[in-house]
Amino acid sequence: GMDNGFVYRKLNASDIDSVVRMETDFRSGFIVRENAERFLRDPMNWLIACLSGDRIIGFAYGYELNRLNGIGNMVYIHEVGVLPEYQRRGIGTELLRTIKRLCKSTGVCRFFLFTERSNIGACSLYGKMKGEEAHTDDVAYFFNDLDE
């Protein structure tokens, strides 16, 4: 990708201070240190970052999912974000390229994510990066009331 001095990599427990700073840089209520430490300790949790020095300016995070069959794990990407002042510079593209490389090198067969159709920029990026749009009749159900 473009050499703008940014580094793209999967974070680990030693990156906790940079991750905690996302609470200030991205949004309040995003990062709780203790939970972030636990997240980063588990290699099945993916936090891919674009770093400018030790500051995270772009990220994608999600979860590697074990499969019952032998075709390789999948990764579900829950959120992708780039700080407003760094948007439209190819950082999202490079984050996805980094995920693709990591998947290939670790035997993950595919990754997937969801976005709103109204998010034109995201849809454009994912299409450009050869994401295949699922045309299904799926409905999402969220079970928030856990009392029987």
C-alpha angles and dihedrals in degrees: 000000000000113000102232095145092263122134122215120201147130110269127228139189093289089064094063096116092055090047093050089054088063086074087068100033101044110023143321116262092029102106131036109184098223092049093044090052090053091046093051094048092062111078089204088068113080124207108171113187141190104217129199099192102315094329118105108225097166135019148171121198135185149120136283109227124210115228130214091220130060103251096099136270123291127225121219111205108208100184141006121193140169125188109257094242090056099045123118092030099104096263094125089050092051092047089056091046089052091051090049091052092048092049092051094047094048099042096253107152100206146342129219140189142177130232136167117265086230090063094090096176094052094045090049092050095047092047092049089051089056096257109161114227112228111227099198140138091238121152121197118225120194117196105207099151101075096177114106 
